[in-house]
Amino acid sequence: MTSQQSLTVNQNLTIRLLRVLRYNKARIERSLTLLPESRRPLFHALPFLLHINHPEFPGFVDDSSVPFGLNNFTYRDQIKEALSLCFPAQQGLLDDVKQLWPRQRAIDALVLMGSIGTIAQSDNSDFDYWVCVNGEELSDDQLTALQQKLTLIEEWAEAAHHLEVHFFLSDINKVRANDFGVAEGESAGSAQAVLLKNEFYTTNIVVAGKAPFWWLVPDAVSEQQYYSLMGHLKEGSSLEPGWFMDLGALEHLDPSELFGAAIWQLGKAMDSPFKSVLKMAKLEVFLENAEHEQPLCNLLKKRVHNGDEAPGSVATIDPYALMFDQIIAHYTALQQPELVELLQQCLYIKCGTRLSQPLDKEKVTFKRRIIAGYVKQWGWTRAELRHLDNINNWSFQEMVQLSRRIHSFLIHCYRRMSAKLSLDSQSVSKEDMTVLGRRLDTFYSKKENKIPFLRSGFDDKVYCPQITVKKQRKKGGGTVWVAYYGDQLGKLGKVLDKTRMMQTHSPVQLMLWCVCNRIVDDKTQILLDYDTDPVTDFDLSQFVRHALTLFPPVKVNALARDALLSPQQIKTCMVVLNFTTIRLKATVEEVTVIYATTWGETFIASGIEALDSLWFELQEVSPAPPCYLFVPRSSHSRRIAHDFQQANEQPFTVLD
């Protein structure tokens, strides 16, 4: 290759670098614009805490071998001002920061990924960082110490600022080889390695340190071309090799990851369905276009390199908007208007722009401009906007209806993809498949006597500070117990129906469902309608108090990996006696058995035979699961509990 050709290559690399730096700077500015004012200093404080290791600051590890120090990190005035707000008591140290500065810098880069700095950023968005290190230069003990430091900073951010931060300690060499460990917590493991790298490249913001060299190569290059271009980095030139890290090229996505990625998104949808519905749709779009479309990250990079057709302009380049445009184009072409409408609603709710509320023009953000452009394109009315913006005041039925539409889309999308994929060719590991599959089974499956999970995307909104419980007669005979949102005493007809949440044949089952699905807690006021004798509001409150302790709401994605890889066992058991029978009787008239398993499922069954059927799981395992006995308060409750204990070999702890 001639020197002239080499110069041309270097010029192109330099031009791309400048445009990437401009885009990265714009993403940082967008992040800070959308952050609540109280949290903006944290954007600068978090990198600083990785850069230093001092007992007066969060994240200190009392170990001389702990690696710290961020590559290319500088102490600018903006950072100093932010740190003064976060740590006013340490102002003396901040004024003479040299005594804190590391002699060596062990962390190659701190990189944000995810929704931060995009239209999807909200006040509650997590901060997901990749902490990039060269694992070959650090011992196992050093990596353990660094992980300890990261965990301490995460805990400080949560405790002091209610900010959810996740640091993913990433070995550059493993990332280059698409090795992301096992599927646990926030990590996708083998389920979607290349897809995870695609998402990282699509959404990353370099907060401090080296930039991925991937940013400098054209959008459509082979791995060989990628490394050929990397060879043009020269010491002492305008493109120093030390400015970049090699996380690998990304020429194509891997269809063998789609099945694992699909079940991963189904799992994530248990906690964040508005985001997962868009990502699941993205997977289906990729499956349909895998042969002739580039990864989304390369399409985004092309727009950055082109300055969005106007060098220097980055105003319309947004990772989530680009993804959304692809999705909508796909489902529109398939003539599926209901799905298009659902996806539009999910994007709007996820972004939380609240366009129906007028805003000072000086405060209009890039996010509001982009979402407003979408809404105008969709032809939405002001009334439609007001309805979506008023989501905090939606009825319980409205929230559940939208959630069911979302989960129905997710399941059908998963089934369509499964039908087109050969499971034998999928790369997800057997263990990851087991963990992810069991989480899905826990959340979605219907089983006899199982308390179903409410498929809701509104966990923070379904909680009821007040509920009404009514006992109603069915037309064909028999009775049902019904829970309503709020104070519905004396109300009938359509007004009452709008607040209906759940009905069952048993008040114990009804209240257990409310507890398991975060509908009620021990602060909820339970209003009991007339004609429910012998059940009282005190009985219901007492049961709720015990159920919250023994059968608290389960976050399925937080179930321990080891527990899901082990045989299912009973974790806790409680027997409820005579809850709906006449309290004047001193004999056992009614038995209700409740038990929870190590796989996160809760079951309820009636009759002493239900308890007998569990004898092996309760008595023949070690350690035996704890068993409890609850009898509603009456003059005979102690005698009833005593007689039941005497008649059963299983030891029970009697609850007050």
Secondary structure by P-SEA (a helix, b strand, c coil): ccaaaaaaaaaaaaaaaaaaaaaaaaaaaaaaaaccccaaaaaaaaaaaaaccccccccccccccbbbbbccccccaaaaaaaaaacccaaaaaaaccccccccccccbbbbbcccccccccccccbbbbbccccccccaaaaaaaaaaaaaaaaaaaaaccbbbbbccccaaaaaacccccccccccccccaaaaaaaaaaccccccccccccccccccccaaaaaaaaaaccccccccccccccccccccccccaaaaaaaaaaaaaaccaaaaaaaaaaaaaaaacccccccaaaaaaaaaaaccccccccccccaaaaaaaaaaaaaaaaccaaaaaaaaaaaaaaaccccccccccccccaaaaaaaaaaaaacccaaaaaaaaacccccaaaaaaaaaaaaaaaaaaaaaaaaacccccccccaaaaaaaaaaaaacccccccccccccccccccccccbbbbbbbbcccbbbbbbbbcccccccccaaaaaacccccccaaaaaaaaaaaccccccbbbbbbcccccccaaaaaaaaaaaaaccccccccccccccccccccccbbbbbcccccccccccccbbbbbbccccbbbbbbbcaaaaaaacccccccccccbbbbbbcccccaaaaaaaaaaaccbbbbbcc
